[in-house]
Amino acid sequence: MKLGSELAALTAGIDQLFRSARRGSGFLDDEGLIPVAVAAVAPQPLSDYAEATAALEALRARLPQEAESALRRAYLDEMIDSLLALVATFQEPGLPFAERVRRQIRVDTQMVDDTVLEGYRTLIRDRLNDLGYGGGDIAADVRRWEADNRVPPDSLLGVLRAFLVEGRSRTAALFGGLEQEWLEPVEMRDVPFSAYCDYPGRTLMLNLDSPYTTYALKHLAVHEAFPGHLVHLHRREALVAAGAMALDGAQVVTSSASSALFEGIADNGLYFLDWVESPADELAIALRRLRGALRCNAAWLLHAEQRPADEVAEKIAEAGFEEQERAVARLAFIRHGLRAPFVYAYWCGDMAVNEVWQKVSPVRRPEFWAYLYNNMHTPTTLRTFWA
């Protein structure tokens, strides 16, 4: 617990350094390095990033002797290295994008392979056929299906609220003790995201500038709330308060070793709740995964290959069966300096959690959920220490 408390204080100190030097004033800039903390953490005073680096390296050197378990030692080592990489990006000349993705998000993915993308397209075509939307150009068929299932703007919050009610009921049946938890849907505009879990304010911000199908809203309900971010943060808050989780578990740290599992848990919510009920659900998941993989590729093209943004937007719009205007809007998140590698946390986190989840027998699911939600993880620690 001592290592976790020291890491939390040090991370909060780095967050203060970052905020004091930030140049932007948008929503993502205001979040800082720690957008959410579910317990009070007194920041360690730091004069500069050199002092932060030295403190991180000193803490890392103590792990072999002081970490309370092999899982904890492995997680803390990866988390500290990701913070070292973050600190390096705040200084000149920074780090190459490939190193940022590998060290901050803890994944080896650079460009998602065409065979993976083609697998999603095959599944999309098969489900369109099942639903009576096949037979034509796949892009046109996808757009026709999405148009037919699009929720009118004045109904968005109501439909989302209904999915939240059902998601809470299903989650409470599995986890218990969540009947009083809630995120109230509220509308937002001109923000660089589709939806956002405001855990302290207990609201789910929905960007009404974007179109949504019924199935997209269903996914957002599980991702942002039940059994996604709301449930995950609620569990971490309770564990930290009870002394059953170290203080670093109280912090959500942007573009760090914890990011992929934070998003991956949320993206697998429909599977956890056994709520994939129809070919339309399967089609929506395949579309989301295709577009998520393409956003990883877009980040690589923008930051590693320095391709023009218009060219990248056109490329991913065509490959993901989206309008170019929508693809351009998604690039706002990818182009943000601190968030640049974070986009990999979605698709890679989804894959990391789903790979293990598929091997969990029904009888062991409660044990797996406890392991998943009650410990801080990276893709590597999840795969290595679950047995």
Kinemage of the C-alpha trace (Angstrom):
@kinemage 1
@onewidth
@group {chain A} dominant
@subgroup {mainchain}
@vectorlist {calphas} color= white
{ca met a 1} P 0.000 0.000 0.000
{ca lys a 2} L 2.913 2.357 0.705
{ca leu a 3} L 4.167 2.158 -2.880
{ca gly a 4} L 0.686 2.913 -4.184
{ca ser a 5} L 0.308 5.936 -1.918
{ca glu a 6} L 3.659 7.298 -3.013
{ca leu a 7} L 2.873 6.696 -6.696
{ca ala a 8} L -0.485 8.456 -6.328
{ca ala a 9} L 1.140 11.510 -4.721
{ca leu a 10} L 3.844 11.581 -7.366
{ca thr a 11} L 1.315 11.261 -10.204
{ca ala a 12} L -0.730 14.100 -8.716
{ca gly a 13} L 2.432 16.195 -8.559
{ca ile a 14} L 3.163 15.508 -12.237
{ca asp a 15} L -0.432 16.475 -13.027
{ca gln a 16} L 0.151 19.825 -11.300
{ca leu a 17} L 3.295 20.398 -13.358
{ca phe a 18} L 1.416 19.574 -16.543
{ca arg a 19} L -1.489 21.881 -15.699
{ca ser a 20} L 0.822 24.751 -14.798
{ca ala a 21} L 2.504 24.552 -18.210
{ca arg a 22} L -0.490 23.763 -20.423
{ca arg a 23} L -1.164 26.019 -23.364
{ca gly a 24} L -4.635 24.994 -24.496
{ca ser a 25} L -7.986 25.817 -22.939
{ca gly a 26} L -10.351 23.228 -24.408
{ca phe a 27} L -12.242 20.411 -22.698
{ca leu a 28} L -9.382 17.906 -23.039
{ca asp a 29} L -6.829 20.439 -21.781
{ca asp a 30} L -8.961 21.155 -18.721
{ca glu a 31} L -8.943 17.438 -17.822
{ca gly a 32} L -5.200 17.447 -17.231
{ca leu a 33} L -3.296 14.236 -16.668
{ca ile a 34} L -5.785 13.012 -14.033
{ca pro a 35} L -9.348 13.663 -15.230
{ca val a 36} L -10.921 11.752 -12.324
{ca ala a 37} L -9.776 10.881 -8.798
{ca val a 38} L -12.153 9.013 -6.479
{ca ala a 39} L -10.154 9.769 -3.316
{ca ala a 40} L -8.228 12.770 -2.069
{ca val a 41} L -4.523 12.662 -2.953
{ca ala a 42} L -2.051 15.263 -1.706
{ca pro a 43} L 0.339 16.012 -4.613
{ca gln a 44} L 4.057 15.543 -4.066
{ca pro a 45} L 5.711 18.949 -4.609
{ca leu a 46} L 7.861 18.880 -7.754
{ca ser a 47} L 9.920 21.737 -9.111
{ca asp a 48} L 10.278 20.396 -12.649
{ca tyr a 49} L 10.088 17.298 -14.838
{ca ala a 50} L 13.695 16.343 -14.089
{ca glu a 51} L 12.752 15.992 -10.422
{ca ala a 52} L 9.660 14.002 -11.423
{ca thr a 53} L 11.784 11.633 -13.514
{ca ala a 54} L 14.238 11.068 -10.687
{ca ala a 55} L 11.413 10.371 -8.224
{ca leu a 56} L 9.771 7.875 -10.591
{ca glu a 57} L 13.034 6.057 -11.179
{ca ala a 58} L 13.735 5.874 -7.441
{ca leu a 59} L 10.272 4.454 -6.787
{ca arg a 60} L 10.706 1.921 -9.580
{ca ala a 61} L 13.987 0.711 -8.095
{ca arg a 62} L 12.180 -0.273 -4.879
{ca leu a 63} L 9.621 -2.543 -6.562
{ca pro a 64} L 11.559 -5.839 -6.364
{ca gln a 65} L 11.875 -5.570 -2.582
{ca glu a 66} L 8.647 -3.820 -1.606
{ca ala a 67} L 5.824 -4.810 -3.987
{ca glu a 68} L 3.319 -7.027 -2.182
{ca ser a 69} L 2.736 -9.502 -5.048
{ca ala a 70} L 4.009 -10.476 -8.488
{ca leu a 71} L 0.932 -8.930 -10.093
{ca arg a 72} L 1.392 -5.695 -8.204
{ca arg a 73} L 5.111 -5.542 -8.990
{ca ala a 74} L 4.473 -6.081 -12.713
{ca tyr a 75} L 1.661 -3.517 -12.828
{ca leu a 76} L 3.589 -0.831 -10.951
{ca asp a 77} L 6.644 -1.348 -13.149
{ca glu a 78} L 4.571 -0.794 -16.295
{ca met a 79} L 2.672 2.135 -14.788
{ca ile a 80} L 5.852 3.905 -13.682
{ca asp a 81} L 7.444 3.374 -17.103
{ca ser a 82} L 4.349 4.837 -18.773
{ca leu a 83} L 4.621 7.909 -16.531
{ca leu a 84} L 8.308 8.234 -17.394
{ca ala a 85} L 7.297 8.199 -21.056
{ca leu a 86} L 4.593 10.794 -20.394
{ca val a 87} L 7.062 13.074 -18.639
{ca ala a 88} L 9.447 12.690 -21.574
{ca thr a 89} L 6.719 13.806 -24.002
{ca phe a 90} L 6.246 17.025 -22.009
{ca gln a 91} L 9.848 18.005 -22.693
{ca glu a 92} L 11.878 18.686 -25.827
{ca pro a 93} L 12.462 16.817 -28.077
{ca gly a 94} L 9.822 14.390 -26.819
{ca leu a 95} L 9.473 10.752 -27.887
{ca pro a 96} L 8.721 9.111 -31.240
{ca phe a 97} L 5.042 8.217 -31.574
{ca ala a 98} L 5.774 4.478 -31.738
{ca glu a 99} L 7.537 4.648 -28.381
{ca arg a 100} L 4.677 6.621 -26.864
{ca val a 101} L 2.147 3.975 -27.908
{ca arg a 102} L 4.327 1.097 -26.723
{ca arg a 103} L 5.328 2.578 -23.376
{ca gln a 104} L 2.256 4.654 -22.464
{ca ile a 105} L -0.556 2.357 -23.651
{ca arg a 106} L 1.555 -0.836 -23.298
{ca val a 107} L 0.650 -2.312 -26.692
{ca asp a 108} L 2.700 -3.268 -29.750
{ca thr a 109} L 0.022 -2.310 -32.283
{ca gln a 110} L 0.981 0.349 -34.814
{ca met a 111} L -1.234 -0.159 -37.890
{ca val a 112} L -4.029 -2.712 -37.472
{ca asp a 113} L -3.480 -5.341 -40.154
{ca asp a 114} L -5.711 -5.441 -43.227
{ca thr a 115} L -6.645 -9.056 -42.493
{ca val a 116} L -8.210 -7.932 -39.204
{ca leu a 117} L -10.096 -5.122 -40.941
{ca glu a 118} L -11.282 -7.479 -43.652
{ca gly a 119} L -12.541 -9.896 -41.006
{ca tyr a 120} L -14.756 -7.137 -39.612
{ca arg a 121} L -16.007 -6.271 -43.096
{ca thr a 122} L -16.899 -9.911 -43.759
{ca leu a 123} L -18.888 -10.072 -40.518
{ca ile a 124} L -20.572 -6.769 -41.370
{ca arg a 125} L -21.582 -8.079 -44.798
{ca asp a 126} L -22.926 -11.321 -43.299
{ca arg a 127} L -25.040 -9.503 -40.712
{ca leu a 128} L -26.348 -7.027 -43.266
{ca asn a 129} L -27.498 -10.011 -45.310
{ca asp a 130} L -29.169 -11.510 -42.219
{ca leu a 131} L -31.024 -8.235 -41.676
{ca gly a 132} L -32.140 -7.832 -45.289
{ca tyr a 133} L -29.706 -5.033 -46.130
{ca gly a 134} L -27.295 -6.965 -48.345
{ca gly a 135} L -26.879 -7.246 -52.056
{ca gly a 136} L -25.446 -3.849 -52.900
{ca asp a 137} L -22.322 -1.827 -52.264
{ca ile a 138} L -21.352 -2.510 -48.641
{ca ala a 139} L -20.792 1.168 -47.814
{ca ala a 140} L -24.229 2.077 -49.154
{ca asp a 141} L -25.818 -0.846 -47.316
{ca val a 142} L -24.199 0.179 -44.014
{ca arg a 143} L -25.376 3.763 -44.431
{ca arg a 144} L -28.899 2.581 -45.256
{ca trp a 145} L -29.012 0.353 -42.160
{ca glu a 146} L -27.671 3.126 -39.944
{ca ala a 147} L -30.140 5.646 -41.386
{ca asp a 148} L -33.054 3.270 -40.746
{ca asn a 149} L -31.953 2.734 -37.130
{ca arg a 150} L -30.976 6.322 -36.349
{ca val a 151} L -32.600 7.825 -33.256
{ca pro a 152} L -34.187 11.270 -33.785
{ca pro a 153} L -32.303 14.032 -31.929
{ca asp a 154} L -35.234 14.831 -29.635
{ca ser a 155} L -35.423 11.177 -28.534
{ca leu a 156} L -31.724 10.554 -27.883
{ca leu a 157} L -31.657 11.211 -24.148
{ca gly a 158} L -34.831 9.229 -23.537
{ca val a 159} L -33.593 6.172 -25.449
{ca leu a 160} L -30.229 6.361 -23.707
{ca arg a 161} L -31.954 6.646 -20.323
{ca ala a 162} L -33.990 3.494 -21.033
{ca phe a 163} L -30.820 1.558 -21.871
{ca leu a 164} L -29.212 2.816 -18.667
{ca val a 165} L -32.158 1.503 -16.633
{ca glu a 166} L -31.900 -1.930 -18.265
{ca gly a 167} L -28.112 -1.958 -18.010
{ca arg a 168} L -28.260 -1.115 -14.311
{ca ser a 169} L -30.738 -3.927 -13.691
{ca arg a 170} L -28.570 -6.480 -15.487
{ca thr a 171} L -25.404 -5.259 -13.782
{ca ala a 172} L -26.964 -5.267 -10.308
{ca ala a 173} L -28.000 -8.885 -10.841
{ca leu a 174} L -24.347 -9.792 -11.438
{ca phe a 175} L -22.481 -7.460 -9.080
{ca gly a 176} L -25.074 -6.444 -6.490
{ca gly a 177} L -25.265 -3.185 -4.555
{ca leu a 178} L -25.664 -0.873 -7.545
{ca glu a 179} L -29.392 -0.257 -7.506
{ca gln a 180} L -28.976 3.356 -6.367
{ca glu a 181} L -26.126 4.254 -8.733
{ca trp a 182} L -26.943 6.372 -11.770
{ca leu a 183} L -25.589 8.623 -14.517
{ca glu a 184} L -28.149 11.156 -15.700
{ca pro a 185} L -27.932 11.740 -19.482
{ca val a 186} L -27.319 15.387 -20.390
{ca glu a 187} L -26.784 16.985 -23.776
{ca met a 188} L -23.518 18.520 -24.914
{ca arg a 189} L -22.420 20.185 -28.147
{ca asp a 190} L -19.125 21.184 -29.716
{ca val a 191} L -17.035 18.696 -27.702
{ca pro a 192} L -14.378 16.248 -29.002
{ca phe a 193} L -16.146 13.048 -27.907
{ca ser a 194} L -19.372 11.129 -28.437
{ca ala a 195} L -20.082 10.500 -24.768
{ca tyr a 196} L -18.352 11.073 -21.451
{ca cys a 197} L -18.793 9.673 -17.936
{ca asp a 198} L -18.741 12.570 -15.469
{ca tyr a 199} L -18.381 10.363 -12.412
{ca pro a 200} L -18.144 13.114 -9.774
{ca gly a 201} L -21.208 14.876 -11.218
{ca arg a 202} L -23.008 11.564 -11.922
{ca thr a 203} L -23.944 12.630 -15.457
{ca leu a 204} L -23.463 10.999 -18.847
{ca met a 205} L -22.642 13.734 -21.351
{ca leu a 206} L -23.913 12.931 -24.851
{ca asn a 207} L -22.668 14.936 -27.815
{ca leu a 208} L -25.806 15.835 -29.768
{ca asp a 209} L -23.730 16.991 -32.741
{ca ser a 210} L -23.242 13.304 -33.636
{ca pro a 211} L -25.836 10.890 -35.068
{ca tyr a 212} L -26.575 7.675 -33.148
{ca thr a 213} L -28.310 4.426 -33.943
{ca thr a 214} L -30.263 2.598 -31.273
{ca tyr a 215} L -27.385 0.135 -31.005
{ca ala a 216} L -24.778 2.868 -30.569
{ca leu a 217} L -26.754 4.254 -27.610
{ca lys a 218} L -27.002 0.774 -26.130
{ca his a 219} L -23.206 0.480 -26.305
{ca leu a 220} L -22.705 3.922 -24.747
{ca ala a 221} L -24.978 2.991 -21.836
{ca val a 222} L -22.854 -0.035 -20.973
{ca his a 223} L -19.521 1.637 -21.771
{ca glu a 224} L -20.007 4.819 -19.752
{ca ala a 225} L -22.109 3.388 -16.954
{ca phe a 226} L -23.249 -0.219 -16.461
{ca pro a 227} L -20.982 -2.215 -16.179
{ca gly a 228} L -18.398 0.209 -17.613
{ca his a 229} L -16.842 3.361 -16.207
{ca leu a 230} L -19.424 4.139 -13.511
{ca val a 231} L -19.257 0.628 -12.069
{ca his a 232} L -15.480 0.425 -12.404
{ca leu a 233} L -14.924 3.749 -10.637
{ca his a 234} L -17.534 2.967 -7.988
{ca arg a 235} L -15.732 -0.285 -7.208
{ca arg a 236} L -12.318 1.381 -7.063
{ca glu a 237} L -13.651 4.163 -4.830
{ca ala a 238} L -15.114 1.641 -2.388
{ca leu a 239} L -11.981 -0.527 -2.333
{ca val a 240} L -9.646 2.411 -1.750
{ca ala a 241} L -11.887 3.735 1.042
{ca ala a 242} L -11.876 0.295 2.675
{ca gly a 243} L -8.092 -0.042 2.430
{ca ala a 244} L -8.433 -3.001 0.059
{ca met a 245} L -6.853 -1.187 -2.919
{ca ala a 246} L -3.822 1.079 -2.904
{ca leu a 247} L -4.327 4.809 -3.382
{ca asp a 248} L -3.060 4.836 -6.974
{ca gly a 249} L -6.233 2.906 -7.854
{ca ala a 250} L -8.202 6.067 -7.091
{ca gln a 251} L -6.745 7.874 -10.106
{ca val a 252} L -7.694 7.719 -13.764
{ca val a 253} L -4.485 8.690 -15.559
{ca thr a 254} L -4.665 9.732 -19.216
{ca ser a 255} L -2.533 7.870 -21.794
{ca ser a 256} L -0.965 5.626 -19.184
{ca ala a 257} L -0.495 1.913 -18.577
{ca ser a 258} L -3.948 1.722 -16.969
{ca ser a 259} L -5.792 3.246 -19.954
{ca ala a 260} L -6.290 0.166 -22.146
{ca leu a 261} L -7.965 -1.842 -19.399
{ca phe a 262} L -10.091 1.107 -18.302
{ca glu a 263} L -11.531 1.330 -21.817
{ca gly a 264} L -11.414 -2.406 -22.528
{ca ile a 265} L -13.573 -3.264 -19.521
{ca ala a 266} L -16.143 -0.720 -20.681
{ca asp a 267} L -16.105 -1.934 -24.289
{ca asn a 268} L -16.862 -5.524 -23.254
{ca gly a 269} L -19.923 -4.568 -21.219
{ca leu a 270} L -22.440 -6.079 -23.613
{ca tyr a 271} L -20.668 -9.437 -23.357
{ca phe a 272} L -20.425 -9.282 -19.576
{ca leu a 273} L -24.183 -8.655 -19.370
{ca asp a 274} L -25.036 -11.311 -21.971
{ca trp a 275} L -26.765 -8.511 -23.885
{ca val a 276} L -25.676 -9.363 -27.442
{ca glu a 277} L -29.091 -10.548 -28.534
{ca ser a 278} L -29.418 -10.199 -32.292
{ca pro a 279} L -27.635 -9.925 -35.660
{ca ala a 280} L -28.082 -6.154 -35.332
{ca asp a 281} L -26.090 -6.160 -32.060
{ca glu a 282} L -23.350 -8.170 -33.757
{ca leu a 283} L -23.351 -5.793 -36.738
{ca ala a 284} L -23.050 -2.761 -34.452
{ca ile a 285} L -20.134 -4.330 -32.548
{ca ala a 286} L -18.305 -5.184 -35.785
{ca leu a 287} L -18.801 -1.632 -37.072
{ca arg a 288} L -17.538 -0.162 -33.797
{ca arg a 289} L -14.472 -2.388 -33.819
{ca leu a 290} L -13.721 -1.667 -37.480
{ca arg a 291} L -13.918 2.068 -36.872
{ca gly a 292} L -11.924 1.785 -33.646
{ca ala a 293} L -9.139 -0.064 -35.457
{ca leu a 294} L -9.184 2.548 -38.202
{ca arg a 295} L -8.786 5.319 -35.628
{ca cys a 296} L -5.601 3.590 -34.441
{ca asn a 297} L -4.421 3.624 -38.051
{ca ala a 298} L -5.417 7.272 -38.378
{ca ala a 299} L -3.338 8.170 -35.317
{ca trp a 300} L -0.353 6.339 -36.785
{ca leu a 301} L -0.705 8.070 -40.152
{ca leu a 302} L -1.035 11.485 -38.511
{ca his a 303} L 1.683 11.247 -35.869
{ca ala a 304} L 4.169 8.648 -37.089
{ca glu a 305} L 3.972 9.227 -40.834
{ca gln a 306} L 2.986 12.910 -40.668
{ca arg a 307} L 0.237 12.524 -43.279
{ca pro a 308} L -2.075 15.509 -43.888
{ca ala a 309} L -5.243 15.450 -41.776
{ca asp a 310} L -7.557 15.782 -44.796
{ca glu a 311} L -5.938 12.784 -46.449
{ca val a 312} L -6.238 10.707 -43.291
{ca ala a 313} L -9.878 11.665 -42.745
{ca glu a 314} L -10.756 10.701 -46.305
{ca lys a 315} L -8.953 7.371 -45.943
{ca ile a 316} L -10.636 6.288 -42.708
{ca ala a 317} L -14.051 7.579 -43.792
{ca glu a 318} L -13.990 5.409 -46.891
{ca ala a 319} L -12.628 2.347 -45.058
{ca gly a 320} L -15.109 2.698 -42.183
{ca phe a 321} L -18.221 3.485 -44.263
{ca glu a 322} L -18.595 6.912 -42.666
{ca glu a 323} L -19.197 10.391 -43.981
{ca gln a 324} L -15.974 12.384 -44.193
{ca glu a 325} L -17.429 15.114 -41.977
{ca arg a 326} L -17.812 12.551 -39.192
{ca ala a 327} L -14.276 11.265 -39.723
{ca val a 328} L -12.912 14.825 -39.503
{ca ala a 329} L -14.732 15.329 -36.191
{ca arg a 330} L -13.117 12.184 -34.772
{ca leu a 331} L -9.651 13.477 -35.667
{ca ala a 332} L -10.013 16.327 -33.149
{ca phe a 333} L -9.548 13.811 -30.324
{ca ile a 334} L -6.692 11.993 -32.085
{ca arg a 335} L -4.779 15.195 -32.818
{ca his a 336} L -4.701 16.327 -29.171
{ca gly a 337} L -1.088 16.174 -27.935
{ca leu a 338} L -1.662 14.392 -24.623
{ca arg a 339} L -4.395 12.165 -26.048
{ca ala a 340} L -2.590 11.201 -29.281
{ca pro a 341} L -1.708 7.617 -28.236
{ca phe a 342} L -4.839 7.210 -26.095
{ca val a 343} L -6.977 6.172 -29.078
{ca tyr a 344} L -5.149 2.831 -29.015
{ca ala a 345} L -6.585 2.202 -25.546
{ca tyr a 346} L -10.038 1.632 -27.048
{ca trp a 347} L -9.463 -0.983 -29.730
{ca cys a 348} L -6.423 -2.587 -28.079
{ca gly a 349} L -8.129 -2.584 -24.679
{ca asp a 350} L -11.267 -4.129 -26.156
{ca met a 351} L -9.166 -6.878 -27.737
{ca ala a 352} L -7.077 -7.471 -24.602
{ca val a 353} L -10.110 -7.966 -22.348
{ca asn a 354} L -12.112 -9.918 -24.921
{ca glu a 355} L -9.239 -12.320 -25.599
{ca val a 356} L -9.222 -13.376 -21.947
{ca trp a 357} L -13.009 -13.168 -21.514
{ca gln a 358} L -13.593 -15.707 -24.296
{ca lys a 359} L -11.603 -18.286 -22.309
{ca val a 360} L -13.494 -17.771 -19.032
{ca ser a 361} L -15.981 -20.534 -18.331
{ca pro a 362} L -19.453 -19.424 -17.127
{ca val a 363} L -18.824 -20.881 -13.672
{ca arg a 364} L -15.686 -18.736 -13.233
{ca arg a 365} L -17.171 -15.441 -14.379
{ca pro a 366} L -17.753 -14.011 -10.870
{ca glu a 367} L -14.141 -14.857 -10.026
{ca phe a 368} L -12.948 -13.207 -13.241
{ca trp a 369} L -14.947 -10.031 -12.634
{ca ala a 370} L -13.476 -9.739 -9.132
{ca tyr a 371} L -9.977 -10.195 -10.561
{ca leu a 372} L -10.668 -7.670 -13.314
{ca tyr a 373} L -12.376 -4.895 -11.315
{ca asn a 374} L -10.544 -5.321 -8.005
{ca asn a 375} L -7.004 -5.010 -9.392
{ca met a 376} L -5.213 -2.428 -11.489
{ca his a 377} L -4.136 -3.996 -14.785
{ca thr a 378} L -2.376 -3.521 -18.095
{ca pro a 379} L -2.986 -5.768 -21.135
{ca thr a 380} L 0.092 -7.768 -20.137
{ca thr a 381} L -0.787 -8.273 -16.483
{ca leu a 382} L -4.349 -9.269 -17.365
{ca arg a 383} L -3.128 -11.939 -19.755
{ca thr a 384} L -0.255 -13.104 -17.546
{ca phe a 385} L -1.843 -13.393 -14.131
{ca trp a 386} L -5.336 -14.699 -14.912
{ca ala a 387} L -5.301 -18.495 -14.756
